[in-house]
Amino acid sequence: MNILIIGSGGREHAFAWKIAQSSIQKNIFVAPGNPGTAQFGTNIDIDVCDFESHKTFCLANKIDLVLVGPEDPLVNGIYDFFAQNELKHIHVIGPSKHAAMLEGSKAFAKQFMKKMNIPTAQYQEFTATKFDEGIDYIKQHTLPIVLKADGLAAGKGVVIAETHEDAIQTFTEMLLHKKFGNAGTTVVIESFLSGIECSVFVLTDGKNYHILPSAKDYKRIGEGDKGLNTGGMGAISPVPFVDELFMQKVVHNIIEPTIKGLQQEAMEYKGFIFIGLIKVQDEPFVIEYNCRMGDPETEVVLPRIENDLLPLLLSLKNQTLHEHSCNHVNQSAATVMLVSRGYPEQYEKGFVISNVASISNSLIFHAGTKLSNDQLLTNGGRVIAVTSLGESIQDAIATSLDNATNISFEGKYFRRDIGWEFL
């Protein structure tokens, strides 16, 4: 069968790597892809949100399945676009535009959780017409205060304010000064939850579901979880504190009400649900929903799935996921992300990357690279994800750190404390 993967990062490289192992795949295409995805298929120069070009390519190349990596195409309705007559035979992995609002709108997601009695932080939402009410709400709110731009803001739309003054300034910048553009036309103000975070991933056909390996990622640029937020500096799987009792609570209080809610609200959903959780005094609370796999979490989750992934994905179309198993390997996985100097702010591109080919005991997933005259060059803030498997989290981390040291490019930086809470 012919498969199109949409996206260009480490997540899409990991998907291409995993799907290439399937006995039923024939041709893999990645749009736009990167030098890493080119090892497993053919890169196609199409923007992730150019739906018309995707349509033309899919019909010309007899594509059977489309796997959507990033959130933008899903929130913009690629599932609905492919549901049209000419394309409806093509199986798209992802939610409908309506269901993708769980990621596309923080307010929508909070309303959904409230309706389904899913544990999450208390909140209020405000628009510019209720600006003064928002200011009053902030003044009486306990500290710290969490402010979230309602829409997609490239992972930068969440601010934790330690003082009322900072909260008011952020609220004003979001609503009146359009700091995050249209993403900030509504601002969600939440109570701060104190605890430790993790991610749970669910594959669902809208009725049945499988729970994938848990993961924990590390967002801050600096060691000790300090500094600016990034797209992710590394990840581990499984998460040591996610034990059987905790997962029972997650299933009963969060996953099952979420699946029930999808059906109750007539949300078409055939794909991945990424549930960002925080453990507060042994109880799981939802921080956010994402309507696709995470990055760099995908790079530790997929290597721990024992099954051929394609039959699972294909079963979503006819809601027969329950007929398939999803087994996890006992080994642990750890990813360390190599980034460019200056990231997540200003950084330079085009530096030669050395020693990648010499790495044999880790998986190398390309995130921001390009080929020029047969040389591998840096082409983004996050450049390469180094993933290793081990008998323990400690073993996996040690191998990834060792190989992160061996790969070279000018301005290379990586965190040496991934998994620090568990070492």
C-alpha positions in Angstrom: 0.0 0.0 0.0 1.1 3.6 -0.6 1.4 5.9 2.3 1.8 9.7 2.6 3.2 11.1 5.8 2.7 14.9 6.2 5.3 16.9 8.1 9.1 17.5 8.2 10.4 16.9 11.7 11.7 14.2 14.0 8.2 12.9 14.6 7.7 12.3 10.9 11.1 10.6 10.6 10.1 8.3 13.5 6.8 7.5 11.7 8.6 6.7 8.5 11.1 4.5 10.3 8.3 2.6 12.0 6.1 2.2 9.0 9.0 1.1 6.8 9.2 -2.0 9.0 5.7 -3.1 8.0 5.2 -6.1 5.7 2.2 -4.4 4.0 3.7 -1.0 3.1 4.8 -0.6 -0.6 5.8 3.1 -1.1 6.3 5.8 1.6 6.1 9.5 0.7 6.8 12.3 3.1 5.7 15.9 2.5 7.9 17.9 2.8 10.1 15.5 4.8 13.8 15.9 5.6 17.1 14.0 4.9 16.1 11.5 7.6 12.7 10.6 6.1 14.4 10.2 2.7 16.1 7.1 4.1 12.7 5.3 4.2 10.7 6.9 1.3 10.5 9.8 -1.2 10.3 13.4 0.0 7.7 15.5 -1.8 8.0 19.3 -1.8 4.4 20.2 -0.6 3.6 22.5 2.3 1.7 20.7 5.1 -1.3 23.0 4.6 -1.5 23.0 0.8 -4.5 20.7 0.6 -5.0 21.1 -3.1 -1.5 20.0 -3.9 -1.9 17.0 -1.5 -5.1 16.1 -3.4 -3.4 16.1 -6.8 -0.4 14.1 -5.5 -2.6 11.5 -3.7 -4.8 10.8 -6.7 -1.8 10.7 -9.1 0.2 8.3 -6.8 -2.7 6.1 -5.7 -2.2 6.9 -2.0 -4.1 4.6 0.4 -3.4 6.2 3.7 -2.4 9.7 4.9 -0.7 10.1 8.3 -0.8 13.7 9.5 2.1 14.7 11.8 1.7 18.3 12.8 -1.4 20.1 14.3 -1.9 22.9 11.7 -3.3 20.7 8.9 -5.6 18.9 11.3 -6.9 22.1 12.9 -7.4 23.6 9.4 -9.6 20.6 8.4 -7.5 18.3 6.3 -9.6 15.3 7.5 -12.8 17.0 6.2 -11.1 18.0 3.0 -10.2 14.3 2.3 -13.7 13.2 3.2 -14.9 14.7 -0.1 -16.1 12.3 -2.9 -13.0 12.2 -4.9 -10.7 11.5 -1.9 -13.0 9.7 0.6 -11.4 6.3 -0.3 -8.1 7.6 1.2 -7.8 6.8 4.9 -6.7 9.9 6.9 -5.2 9.4 10.4 -6.4 12.3 12.4 -9.6 14.0 13.8 -12.1 16.1 11.9 -11.8 19.9 12.1 -14.5 19.9 14.8 -12.7 17.3 17.0 -9.3 19.0 16.4 -10.7 22.0 18.3 -9.6 20.1 21.4 -6.2 21.3 20.4 -7.1 24.3 18.3 -9.0 26.1 21.1 -8.1 26.0 24.8 -11.5 27.3 25.7 -13.3 24.6 23.6 -11.2 21.9 25.3 -11.9 23.3 28.8 -15.7 23.4 28.0 -15.5 19.8 26.8 -13.7 18.6 30.0 -16.2 20.5 32.2 -19.1 18.9 30.4 -17.6 15.4 30.7 -16.4 15.9 34.3 -12.8 15.4 33.4 -10.4 16.7 36.1 -8.6 19.9 35.0 -7.7 23.2 36.6 -10.4 25.7 37.3 -10.7 28.4 34.7 -12.4 31.4 33.2 -12.2 32.7 29.6 -12.2 36.3 28.5 -12.4 38.3 25.2 -11.6 42.0 24.7 -15.2 42.9 25.3 -14.8 41.5 28.8 -11.4 43.0 29.4 -12.3 44.8 32.7 -13.9 41.7 34.1 -10.7 39.8 33.3 -8.6 42.4 35.1 -10.9 42.1 38.2 -10.7 38.3 38.0 -6.9 38.4 37.9 -6.7 40.8 40.9 -8.6 38.4 43.2 -6.9 35.2 41.8 -4.4 33.2 43.9 -0.8 33.1 42.7 0.7 32.0 40.4 -1.7 32.5 37.6 -1.7 30.6 34.3 -2.7 32.6 31.1 -3.3 30.7 27.8 -3.9 32.1 24.4 -6.9 30.2 23.1 -5.6 29.2 19.7 -2.4 27.7 18.3 0.6 29.8 19.2 3.5 27.4 18.3 3.8 26.3 21.9 4.5 29.8 23.1 1.0 30.9 24.1 1.1 29.8 27.8 2.5 32.2 30.5 2.7 31.4 34.2 2.6 34.8 36.0 4.1 34.9 39.5 2.6 38.3 40.4 -0.7 40.0 39.7 1.1 42.8 37.9 2.8 40.4 35.5 -0.5 38.6 34.9 -2.3 41.9 34.1 0.5 42.9 31.7 0.4 39.5 30.0 -3.4 39.6 29.8 -3.2 43.1 28.2 -0.5 42.1 25.7 -2.5 39.1 24.6 -6.0 40.7 24.3 -5.3 44.3 23.4 -1.9 44.2 21.8 -2.4 40.9 19.9 0.9 39.4 21.1 -0.2 36.1 19.7 -2.3 37.4 16.8 -5.7 35.7 16.3 -4.6 32.9 18.7 -5.1 35.4 21.6 -8.5 36.8 20.8 -9.7 34.7 23.7 -7.6 34.2 26.8 -8.1 31.3 29.2 -7.1 32.1 32.8 -6.4 28.9 34.9 -5.5 28.0 38.4 -1.9 26.8 38.8 -1.6 23.1 39.5 1.6 22.0 41.4 2.8 18.5 40.5 4.8 16.5 38.0 3.8 16.2 34.4 3.6 13.3 31.9 2.0 12.5 28.6 -0.4 9.7 27.8 -1.1 8.8 24.2 -4.2 7.0 22.9 -4.9 5.6 19.5 -8.7 5.6 18.8 -11.2 4.8 16.1 -13.7 7.0 17.9 -15.2 4.1 19.7 -12.3 1.7 20.7 -8.9 2.7 21.9 -5.4 1.5 22.7 -3.1 3.2 25.2 0.4 3.7 23.8 3.6 3.9 26.0 3.6 6.9 28.4 6.3 9.6 28.0 7.6 12.6 29.7 9.2 15.4 27.8 11.5 18.3 28.9 10.5 21.7 27.5 12.8 24.2 29.1 16.0 25.1 27.3 18.2 25.1 30.5 19.2 22.2 32.7 17.2 22.0 35.9 14.2 22.9 33.9 15.1 26.6 33.7 14.9 29.2 30.9 12.6 29.6 28.0 10.2 27.0 26.7 11.1 25.1 23.6 9.5 22.5 21.3 11.1 19.9 23.5 14.7 19.1 24.5 14.3 15.4 25.2 11.9 12.7 26.4 11.8 9.4 28.3 9.5 6.4 28.2 8.0 4.8 30.2 7.5 7.3 33.1 8.5 5.7 36.4 5.7 7.2 38.4 3.0 6.1 36.0 2.2 2.9 37.7 -0.8 0.6 37.4 -2.9 2.5 40.1 -2.2 5.9 38.5 -3.1 4.5 35.0 -6.4 3.1 36.4 -7.3 6.6 37.4 -6.2 8.0 34.1 -8.4 5.4 32.2 -11.5 5.8 34.5 -11.4 9.6 35.0 -9.9 10.8 31.7 -9.6 8.4 28.8 -13.0 6.8 29.0 -14.9 10.0 29.5 -12.9 11.6 26.6 -13.9 8.7 24.2 -17.5 8.9 25.5 -17.4 12.7 24.9 -16.2 12.3 21.3 -19.3 10.1 20.6 -21.7 12.2 22.6 -20.6 15.4 20.8 -20.5 13.7 17.4 -16.8 14.3 16.9 -15.3 12.2 14.1 -12.0 11.1 15.5 -9.7 8.4 14.0 -6.2 9.0 15.2 -4.0 9.9 18.1 -5.0 11.8 21.2 -2.1 13.2 23.2 -3.2 14.0 26.7 -0.9 16.2 28.7 -1.3 15.3 32.4 -0.1 16.6 35.7 0.0 14.4 38.8 -1.3 16.3 41.8 -1.1 14.4 45.1 -1.5 11.1 43.2 -4.4 12.3 41.1 -4.2 12.9 37.3 -5.4 16.3 35.9 -5.5 17.2 32.3 -3.4 20.2 31.3 -4.2 20.0 27.6 -5.3 17.9 24.7 -3.3 17.6 21.4 -4.8 15.9 18.4 -1.7 14.2 17.1 1.5 12.7 18.5 4.1 14.9 20.2 7.7 15.7 19.2 10.1 14.5 20.7 7.7 12.1 22.5 7.0 10.2 19.3 10.7 9.4 19.1 10.5 7.4 22.4 7.0 6.0 22.1 7.2 4.4 18.6 10.4 2.4 19.4 8.6 0.9 22.4 5.6 -0.4 20.3 6.2 -4.0 19.4 3.5 -4.4 16.8 3.4 -3.5 13.1 1.8 -0.1 13.3 0.0 -0.2 9.9 -2.7 -2.8 10.7 -3.5 -0.7 13.8 -3.8 2.5 11.7 -5.9 0.7 9.0 -8.3 -0.7 11.5 -9.4 2.9 12.5 -11.3 3.3 9.2 -13.9 0.7 10.0 -13.7 1.0 13.8 -12.1 -2.5 14.3 -9.2 -1.4 16.5 -10.4 -3.7 19.2 -9.5 -6.7 17.0 -5.8 -5.8 17.2 -3.4 -5.8 20.1 -0.9 -3.1 20.9 2.1 -4.6 22.8 4.9 -2.5 24.4 8.5 -3.8 24.7 9.9 -4.0 28.3 12.9 -1.8 27.4 13.0 1.9 28.2 13.7 4.7 25.7 15.3 8.1 26.0 15.7 10.9 23.5 18.2 13.8 23.7 17.6 16.7 21.3 20.6 18.5 19.8 19.7 22.1 19.1 21.3 25.2 17.5 23.1 27.8 19.6 20.6 30.6 20.4 17.5 28.4 20.2 14.6 29.0 21.0 15.3 32.6 20.0 17.6 33.7 17.2 20.0 31.0 15.7 22.0 30.5 12.6 21.6 27.6 10.1 23.8 25.9 7.6 26.5 24.3 9.8 28.0 21.0 8.8 26.9 18.0 10.9 29.5 15.3 11.4 29.7 11.8 12.8 26.0 10.9 12.3 26.8 7.9 10.2 29.1 6.5 12.8 26.4 6.1 15.5 25.3 2.5 15.6 23.7 1.9 19.0 21.1 4.8 18.9 18.3 5.8 16.5 19.0 9.1 14.9 15.9 11.1 13.9 16.3 14.3 11.9 14.4 17.3 13.1 16.0 20.3 11.4 18.5 19.2 8.8 19.1 19.5 5.0 21.4 18.1 2.4 23.6 20.4 0.3 26.2 19.0 -2.1 26.1 15.7 -0.2 26.8 17.4 3.1 24.3 17.3 6.0 23.7 20.7 7.4 21.7 22.3 10.3 18.4 23.7 9.1 16.4 24.5 12.2 16.5 25.2 16.0 16.0 21.6 16.9 18.4 19.6 14.7 18.7 15.9 15.6 17.0 13.6 18.2 19.2 10.9 19.5 17.1 8.0 20.8 18.3 4.9 22.6 16.8 1.8 24.1 18.0 0.3 27.4 17.1 -2.1 30.1 16.5 0.9 32.3 15.8 4.6 31.9 19.3 5.2 33.2 20.9 2.9 30.6 18.9 4.5 27.7 19.8 8.1 28.9 23.5 7.2 29.2 23.7 5.9 25.7 21.8 8.9 24.2 24.1 11.3 26.0 27.2 9.5 24.9 26.1 9.7 21.2 24.9 13.3 21.6 28.5 14.1 22.6 29.9 12.3 19.5 27.7 14.1 16.9 29.2 17.5 16.0 28.2 20.8 14.5 29.0 24.4 15.3 27.0 25.8 18.2 25.6 22.4 19.2 23.8 22.4 22.5 21.9 19.7 24.4 20.6 19.2 27.9 22.6 16.6 29.9 19.9 16.2 32.6 17.1 14.6 30.6 15.3 12.3 33.1 16.9 14.0 36.0 14.1 13.3 38.5 14.5 9.6 38.1 18.3 9.3 38.1 
